[in-house]
């Protein structure tokens, strides 16, 4: 059985949890509060979650790498060379053009006091978050999902922080195609909400 080490409030940890649930794969969840302990660093020297412990006792880090590992040879992995490349394209977009703004805005709002100097970052983060959502909206106005017209790990990767963007003050009202896509993701078999 797999063991997934994560933090319940993290969208990056939610990605592999959602994939495991939707694929019907048994796993054990271990809530991690401190990733800098010697015990955790022995598992992942980078000191981050999520971390998937495989059945042979080895470990795999990085949320999107875990998604690829879990999805291989399943309906969540896009078919064909181009389909796989398109999924990677959207997953790289998520990590470099979406998550650094949408997730960080959410984290600042949820975890820093009102007077924190970090709050000064919010206008820029929200602006860049809206830019990323604009790219997604344009795609989803033409397609129901991100790759090949079918739900895949690209959707899971982008859903994780998009569905809670408003926690960081990034409103979803201007994005009807995104809101319709969020409803389609919620309707997928095996869907579970973020912990």
Rosetta blueprint (number, residue, H / E / L):
1 X L
2 X E
3 X E
4 X E
5 X E
6 X E
7 X L
8 X L
9 X L
10 X L
11 X H
12 X H
13 X H
14 X H
15 X H
16 X H
17 X H
18 X H
19 X H
20 X H
21 X H
22 X H
23 X H
24 X L
25 X L
26 X L
27 X E
28 X E
29 X E
30 X E
31 X E
32 X L
33 X L
34 X L
35 X L
36 X L
37 X L
38 X H
39 X H
40 X H
41 X H
42 X H
43 X H
44 X L
45 X L
46 X L
47 X L
48 X L
49 X L
50 X L
51 X E
52 X E
53 X E
54 X L
55 X L
56 X L
57 X L
58 X L
59 X E
60 X E
61 X E
62 X L
63 X H
64 X H
65 X H
66 X H
67 X H
68 X H
69 X H
70 X H
71 X H
72 X L
73 X L
74 X L
75 X L
76 X L
77 X L
78 X L
79 X L
80 X H
81 X H
82 X H
83 X H
84 X H
85 X H
86 X H
87 X H
88 X H
89 X H
90 X H
91 X H
92 X H
93 X H
94 X H
95 X H
96 X H
97 X H
98 X H
99 X H
100 X H
101 X H
102 X H
103 X H
104 X H
105 X H
106 X H
107 X H
108 X H
109 X H
110 X H
111 X H
112 X L
113 X L
114 X L
115 X L
116 X L
117 X H
118 X H
119 X H
120 X H
121 X H
122 X H
123 X H
124 X H
125 X H
126 X H
127 X H
128 X H
129 X H
130 X H
131 X H
132 X H
133 X H
134 X H
135 X H
136 X H
137 X H
138 X H
139 X H
140 X H
141 X L
142 X L
143 X L
144 X L
145 X L
146 X L
147 X E
148 X L
149 X L
150 X E
151 X L
152 X L
153 X H
154 X H
155 X H
156 X H
157 X H
158 X H
159 X H
160 X H
161 X H
162 X H
163 X L
164 X L
165 X H
166 X H
167 X H
168 X H
169 X L
170 X L
171 X L
172 X L
173 X L
174 X L
175 X L
176 X H
177 X H
178 X H
179 X H
180 X H
181 X H
182 X H
183 X H
184 X H
185 X H
186 X H
187 X L
188 X L
189 X L
190 X L
191 X L
192 X L
193 X L
194 X L
195 X L
